[in-house]
Amino acid sequence: MQRRKIVVVLKGYPRLSETFIAQELLGLERAGFELILVALRRPTDAKRHPVHDEIKAPVHYLPEYLHDEPLRVLRSLLANLPRPSFWRALGSLAADIRRDFSRNRARRFGQALVLAAEWPEEAGWLHAHFVHTPASVTRYASQLRRLPWSCSAHAKDIWTSPDWDLASKLSSARWTVTCTKTGFDRLTKLANGSSSVHLSYHGLDLHRFGSFGEARKQHDGSAPAEPVIILSVGRAVEKKGYDTLLEALALLPGDLAWHFEHIGGGEELKRLKALAQKLGLDGRVSWKGALAQEEVLEHYRSADIFALACRITADGDRDGLPNVLVEAASQRLACVSTDISGVPELLSSDETGLLVSSENPIALAQALERLIRDPVLRARLGDAAEQRVRSKFDHVAGIGQLKELFEREWRAAE
């Protein structure tokens, strides 16, 4: 069967924090699909992961703000005006504007006009990554070009979008996949139980995250010269709960020898560094900044514990199943996290990791102390976590599921 070109709409590309998306794009290419990437934003990260260099798809950038490229937007509007489909798409915008009167909504329609006017030759399908702004652009563009579309929904986009917006997109898309059971349940309810919503874990490229065969250190926090290394990887943003994690570290007994390492950028880094100083953690915390994937892998292998204090923010934002937890578990690293969203789908407390309630630095400190003092427990949990990852979270299964979804629709259309 002839493969069709798929236009994949992304919020930004490439992004260090979205390796799961890059991995999926590469998997689809290797499965025989021809992709064209369209991003709403240009990259802001100075580094790239190796996977980004392996993806062959060309990348096109839409105007992030319409006033930045007014002539491009005007040309696109004039190109779309003669199409009868323009008025249908404009009707959708009008309906949306009545519920969400914002410049952002108009901007997404303008970006869709540019995408529709500069449409890649022979492309016959649109796929959005994230069901909020990228899906808005994709939905309008699908109406303008009279082409089918599908969507991958993840975390923040599911939980911070209004019900009416999600429901309209779910009814318009041919199918939608999401990566956690909690997200799947929410979307299925909004889609009135439709079978067009599918659960599809991202998984890992287990060739890239091969088994770590070396014996881990048996440090137990009793020797100041041999501190237990606690690692966390993630953007310094509110939903990651790094303030809670720092508070938990400050509660650890003074006789324990440990050191905390954080990998990642983010808008809250300055505030978190000040908090660490206020809590008296100077000399016990290292801020590594954003690192490429191969450097992160080395840190997984040299650390003793992985910690992530995920939370639900006031606006509903939260992680799905953080990919860094799956990565850490793949390296036999004992993990402690919170029992929200999709985390319990990977970590079962006292079986494949330790789980505590969110916003609870005392419980988190107790779990960390337990892991610091007990290298045998760390080894048991790390071994079990790796077995779960390698049996349940291989990205090959997810790519196969996406391939079948695309091809099933195309077979039906033919």
C-alpha positions, -999 to 999 in steps of 0.1 A, spaced: 0 0 0 13 35 -8 23 54 22 8 89 25 27 119 37 17 130 72 20 166 83 28 166 120 20 198 139 41 204 170 42 232 195 80 236 192 108 215 177 133 203 186 128 203 224 150 186 250 121 180 272 101 162 245 123 132 237 92 110 237 78 129 207 111 128 188 114 91 195 79 85 181 87 106 150 118 85 143 98 53 149 72 63 124 98 71 98 115 37 104 80 21 100 79 36 65 59 68 69 70 101 53 67 130 77 67 167 74 72 186 107 54 219 112 62 238 144 44 267 160 77 279 177 113 278 169 137 260 192 149 277 224 172 249 236 209 253 228 215 215 227 199 187 207 195 150 215 210 124 191 175 113 181 168 147 166 197 143 142 184 109 131 150 122 121 150 129 83 117 148 81 120 185 70 109 211 95 88 241 86 80 269 111 48 289 112 48 325 124 48 323 162 31 357 163 11 369 133 25 405 136 60 391 131 52 381 95 22 401 84 28 398 46 30 360 49 -2 359 68 -20 382 44 -8 361 14 -22 330 31 -55 347 38 -59 357 1 -49 322 -10 -76 306 12 -104 331 6 -116 315 -27 -119 281 -12 -155 272 0 -138 254 29 -126 287 42 -160 297 53 -166 264 72 -133 269 90 -142 305 97 -175 293 112 -156 270 135 -134 299 146 -165 321 152 -180 293 174 -148 290 194 -144 327 198 -178 329 214 -165 306 241 -129 318 242 -126 355 231 -88 357 230 -59 368 207 -45 333 211 -75 318 194 -72 342 164 -35 335 163 -41 297 159 -65 304 130 -39 327 113 -12 299 117 -37 274 102 -42 298 72 -4 298 66 -2 261 69 -31 255 45 -17 281 20 19 266 21 7 230 21 33 204 13 28 187 -20 10 153 -18 5 154 19 -28 139 28 -31 137 66 -25 159 96 -15 148 131 -12 170 161 10 165 191 -9 180 221 -46 185 221 -44 222 231 -28 248 207 -13 224 181 -46 206 178 -64 240 173 -41 248 144 -45 213 130 -83 213 133 -86 246 114 -61 235 88 -79 202 83 -111 221 76 -93 245 52 -77 217 33 -106 192 37 -83 165 50 -85 141 80 -65 146 111 -56 128 143 -41 137 176 -17 126 204 -27 140 237 -3 140 267 -7 158 300 -10 196 305 -30 198 273 -56 173 286 -60 188 321 -59 225 314 -81 226 283 -119 233 288 -143 204 283 -160 220 254 -127 225 235 -116 189 241 -150 176 231 -151 195 198 -117 183 189 -124 147 198 -155 147 176 -136 162 147 -104 140 148 -105 106 132 -87 92 163 -69 103 194 -42 85 214 -31 94 249 -3 80 271 -19 74 305 -50 56 318 -61 87 337 -59 108 305 -76 81 285 -105 80 310 -110 117 308 -109 119 270 -132 88 266 -158 104 289 -157 137 269 -160 117 237 -191 100 251 -174 66 252 -163 67 216 -139 40 205 -118 67 187 -98 73 219 -69 49 224 -44 43 253 -9 41 239 22 43 262 52 61 247 77 36 260 114 39 255 137 30 227 154 2 247 183 1 223 191 37 233 186 29 269 203 -5 271 206 -25 303 231 -12 329 251 -43 338 274 -28 365 269 -34 402 256 -2 419 274 12 449 264 0 484 266 34 500 242 38 530 247 74 539 270 66 568 302 78 552 306 116 545 332 108 518 307 85 500 274 103 498 243 87 483 235 105 450 199 116 446 191 126 410 162 144 395 157 153 358 130 177 347 122 213 339 121 236 369 84 243 366 56 242 392 41 209 384 74 191 390 73 199 427 109 208 432 102 231 461 86 201 479 116 179 471 140 205 485 119 208 516 121 170 520 159 170 516 161 197 543 142 173 567 166 144 563 186 136 594 218 155 598 239 123 601 231 111 566 256 116 538 238 125 505 241 148 475 213 160 452 218 166 415 192 184 393 193 182 354 171 206 335 164 242 327 132 261 335 117 293 346 119 285 384 156 277 386 165 310 402 138 307 428 147 271 436 184 279 440 174 307 464 151 282 483 180 256 485 202 283 500 175 294 525 170 257 536 207 254 543 214 230 514 244 248 501 272 223 492 247 194 490 230 204 457 243 206 422 224 223 394 235 208 361 213 227 337 199 211 305 219 182 292 218 160 261 204 125 263 237 107 264 248 128 293 216 123 312 220 85 307 254 86 324 239 104 353 212 78 356 239 51 358 261 69 384 232 79 407 217 59 436 182 72 438 158 90 414 133 115 429 104 134 413 78 152 434 50 156 408 20 177 417 -13 190 404 -12 228 401 -40 252 408 -50 254 371 -51 216 368 -17 212 351 1 179 358 25 154 344 11 123 326 37 96 331 70 115 331 93 99 306 123 105 329 108 81 354 107 54 327 143 62 317 156 61 352 138 28 359 153 13 327 187 18 343 178 -1 375 177 32 395 154 31 425 127 57 421 105 77 445 77 98 433 41 109 440 9 89 434 -7 113 409 -17 109 373 1 81 354 30 76 379 13 45 396 10 29 361 48 25 363 56 25 400 39 2 425 49 12 460 74 -13 476 73 -33 444 89 -12 417 95 20 436 82 41 464 52 64 462 41 91 485 12 117 484 20 149 467 26 182 487 40 161 516 77 168 522 76 147 555 65 116 537 89 122 509 118 127 534 109 94 551 109 76 517 142 91 508 158 83 541 146 47 538 163 44 504 195 61 514 200 38 544 191 6 526 211 -3 494 195 -37 493 161 -21 490 174 1 463 187 -29 444 154 -48 447 132 -19 436 156 -10 408 157 -45 394 119 -48 395 114 -14 379 137 -23 350 118 -56 345 85 -36 343 100 -11 318 114 -38 295 82 -58 295 56 -30 294 72 1 280 90 -8 249 83 19 223 80 -7 195 45 -16 207 34 20 207 47 26 172 30 -5 160 -3 7 174 1 41 157 10 24 124 -22 3 126 -44 33 134 -30 53 104 -33 23 80 -68 13 92 -81 48 83 -64 48 50 -77 14 41 -112 25 49 -108 57 28 -97 37 -2 
